[in-house]
Amino acid sequence: MTMRTWLGYVIALVLLAAAGSPVAARSVENDSIIQVSEDQGIYRISAEFCVPQPSTLVFAVLSDYDDIPRFMPDVTSSRVIERSDGHVLVEQEALAKLMFFSKRIELRLDITETAGSIHFRDESGKSFSRYEGGWRIHQRDTRTVITYEVIARPAFDVPEFILKRLLKRNATRMIENLRTEMVARATTPLSPKS
């Protein structure tokens, strides 16, 4: 048995022992919906949640690419390489961890920003052979509805059920961190960067 196979079995046993949440879930507490599905090695992640902050603040948080590591701890670096009207090129690194599984993720995101949406696609192909998605933002009464979608085909081997749980957990954490950052900015806006 190879080390990779052995590690996969160990992770599988640990995850089976720790009864996790279902892959598609709604949190009544914060009214967010997160779904993860897989079909022939392609993973689809979708999430929707609402916040009381205005859409302009939501867009400012989602598009603050250089500052993402401050409020998204799994993202170890994020820097804007190029910026023009409605277009941004960003290099990011993140560390995906679940139990004994750990993987460094490298992305070079080609981002298109329009009113109410952000679309991104990885150009590097280092961690994913396909990685693209986006954010949609719209006002619903006094709340802002945020929709997140990603289609990803990993360029690394990991058992499907482990990756689905990892993606769901990461999406849940991402939403929690975004909510926290949006509340913080609404109460004490960040001072302009020098």
C-alpha positions as CSV (number, residue, x, y, z in Angstrom):
1,M,0.0,0.0,0.0
2,T,1.4,3.4,-1.0
3,M,1.7,6.3,1.4
4,R,-0.9,8.2,-0.5
5,T,-3.4,5.3,-0.4
6,W,-2.7,4.7,3.3
7,L,-3.2,8.4,4.1
8,G,-6.5,8.4,2.1
9,Y,-7.8,5.4,4.2
10,V,-6.7,7.1,7.5
11,I,-8.5,10.3,6.5
12,A,-11.6,8.4,5.5
13,L,-11.7,6.5,8.8
14,V,-11.3,9.7,10.8
15,L,-14.0,11.4,8.8
16,L,-16.4,8.5,9.2
17,A,-15.8,8.5,12.9
18,A,-16.6,12.2,13.2
19,A,-20.1,12.4,11.9
20,G,-20.1,15.5,9.8
21,S,-22.8,17.8,8.4
22,P,-24.6,16.9,5.2
23,V,-23.1,18.2,1.9
24,A,-26.0,20.5,1.2
25,A,-27.3,22.5,4.2
26,R,-29.2,25.5,5.3
27,S,-28.1,27.3,8.4
28,V,-31.2,28.7,10.1
29,E,-29.0,30.9,12.3
30,N,-27.7,33.0,9.4
31,D,-30.0,31.9,6.6
32,S,-27.2,30.8,4.3
33,I,-27.5,27.9,1.8
34,I,-24.3,26.0,0.7
35,Q,-24.3,23.1,-1.8
36,V,-21.4,21.0,-3.1
37,S,-21.8,18.4,-5.8
38,E,-19.5,16.3,-8.0
39,D,-19.9,14.9,-11.4
40,Q,-17.0,13.1,-13.2
41,G,-14.4,14.9,-11.2
42,I,-15.9,18.4,-11.6
43,Y,-17.1,20.0,-8.4
44,R,-19.7,22.7,-8.2
45,I,-20.0,24.9,-5.1
46,S,-22.8,27.3,-4.6
47,A,-23.8,29.4,-1.7
48,E,-26.3,32.1,-1.0
49,F,-26.5,34.4,2.0
50,C,-28.0,37.7,3.1
51,V,-26.4,40.6,5.0
52,P,-27.9,43.8,6.3
53,Q,-25.0,45.9,4.9
54,P,-25.5,47.8,1.6
55,S,-24.4,46.3,-1.7
56,T,-21.7,48.9,-2.1
57,L,-20.0,47.8,1.1
58,V,-20.4,44.1,0.1
59,F,-18.8,44.8,-3.2
60,A,-15.9,46.7,-1.5
61,V,-15.2,43.7,0.8
62,L,-15.4,41.1,-2.0
63,S,-13.1,43.1,-4.3
64,D,-10.5,44.0,-1.6
65,Y,-8.1,41.4,-3.1
66,D,-4.9,42.7,-1.5
67,D,-6.4,42.6,2.0
68,I,-8.1,39.2,1.7
69,P,-5.5,37.3,3.9
70,R,-6.4,39.6,6.8
71,F,-10.0,38.4,7.0
72,M,-9.7,35.0,5.2
73,P,-7.1,33.1,7.3
74,D,-6.8,30.2,4.8
75,V,-5.6,32.6,2.1
76,T,-1.9,33.0,2.9
77,S,-1.3,35.6,0.1
78,S,-3.2,37.7,-2.3
79,R,-1.9,40.4,-4.5
80,V,-3.1,42.5,-7.4
81,I,-0.7,42.1,-10.4
82,E,-2.6,44.2,-12.9
83,R,-5.7,46.4,-12.7
84,S,-7.6,48.3,-15.4
85,D,-11.2,49.4,-15.8
86,G,-13.4,46.4,-14.8
87,H,-10.5,44.0,-15.0
88,V,-8.1,42.7,-12.3
89,L,-5.4,40.0,-12.3
90,V,-4.7,38.6,-8.9
91,E,-2.2,35.9,-7.7
92,Q,-3.4,34.0,-4.6
93,E,-2.1,31.2,-2.4
94,A,-4.1,29.3,0.2
95,L,-3.7,26.3,2.4
96,A,-6.5,23.8,2.4
97,K,-6.5,21.6,5.5
98,L,-8.8,18.9,6.8
99,M,-7.6,16.5,9.4
100,F,-4.4,15.0,8.0
101,F,-4.9,16.4,4.5
102,S,-3.1,19.6,3.6
103,K,-2.7,21.1,0.2
104,R,-1.2,24.4,-1.0
105,I,-3.5,26.0,-3.6
106,E,-2.1,28.4,-6.2
107,L,-4.3,30.6,-8.3
108,R,-3.8,33.3,-10.9
109,L,-7.3,34.8,-11.1
110,D,-8.4,36.8,-14.2
111,I,-11.3,38.8,-12.7
112,T,-14.0,40.8,-14.4
113,E,-15.9,43.3,-12.3
114,T,-19.3,44.7,-13.4
115,A,-22.1,46.4,-11.5
116,G,-23.4,43.7,-9.1
117,S,-21.1,40.9,-10.1
118,I,-17.5,39.6,-10.0
119,H,-16.4,36.8,-12.3
120,F,-13.1,35.0,-11.9
121,R,-11.2,32.3,-13.8
122,D,-7.8,30.7,-12.9
123,E,-5.2,31.1,-15.6
124,S,-2.4,29.2,-13.9
125,G,-3.7,25.6,-14.0
126,K,-1.3,24.7,-11.1
127,S,-3.9,23.5,-8.6
128,F,-6.9,23.1,-10.8
129,S,-7.3,22.2,-14.4
130,R,-10.5,24.2,-14.3
131,Y,-11.5,26.8,-11.7
132,E,-14.0,29.6,-12.4
133,G,-16.9,31.2,-10.8
134,G,-18.2,34.4,-9.4
135,W,-20.2,36.5,-7.0
136,R,-23.6,38.1,-7.7
137,I,-24.8,40.9,-5.4
138,H,-28.3,42.4,-5.4
139,Q,-30.5,44.3,-3.0
140,R,-33.6,42.6,-1.6
141,D,-35.6,45.1,0.5
142,T,-33.2,46.2,3.3
143,R,-30.8,43.3,2.8
144,T,-28.1,42.4,0.3
145,V,-28.3,39.0,-1.2
146,I,-24.9,37.4,-2.1
147,T,-24.6,34.4,-4.4
148,Y,-21.4,32.5,-4.9
149,E,-20.7,29.9,-7.5
150,V,-17.5,27.9,-8.4
151,I,-16.8,25.1,-10.8
152,A,-13.6,23.3,-10.1
153,R,-11.7,20.3,-11.4
154,P,-8.7,19.7,-9.0
155,A,-5.3,18.8,-10.5
156,F,-4.6,16.7,-7.5
157,D,-5.9,13.4,-6.2
158,V,-8.1,13.3,-3.1
159,P,-11.1,11.1,-2.4
160,E,-14.4,12.7,-3.5
161,F,-16.2,12.6,-0.1
162,I,-13.2,14.2,1.6
163,L,-13.0,17.0,-1.0
164,K,-16.7,17.6,-0.8
165,R,-16.5,18.0,3.0
166,L,-13.5,20.2,2.7
167,L,-15.2,22.5,0.1
168,K,-18.4,22.7,2.2
169,R,-16.4,23.5,5.3
170,N,-14.3,26.1,3.5
171,A,-17.4,27.8,2.0
172,T,-19.0,27.9,5.5
173,R,-15.9,29.5,7.0
174,M,-15.7,31.9,4.0
175,I,-19.3,33.1,4.6
176,E,-18.7,33.5,8.4
177,N,-15.5,35.5,7.7
178,L,-17.1,37.7,5.1
179,R,-20.1,38.5,7.4
180,T,-17.6,39.4,10.2
181,E,-15.6,41.7,7.9
182,M,-18.8,43.4,6.5
183,V,-20.0,44.1,10.0
184,A,-16.6,45.4,11.1
185,R,-16.5,47.8,8.1
186,A,-20.0,49.0,8.6
187,T,-19.3,49.9,12.2
188,T,-15.7,51.2,11.7
189,P,-14.7,51.8,8.1
190,L,-11.1,51.1,7.3
191,S,-8.8,54.1,6.9
192,P,-7.5,54.7,3.4
193,K,-4.4,52.8,2.4
194,S,-1.2,54.8,2.0
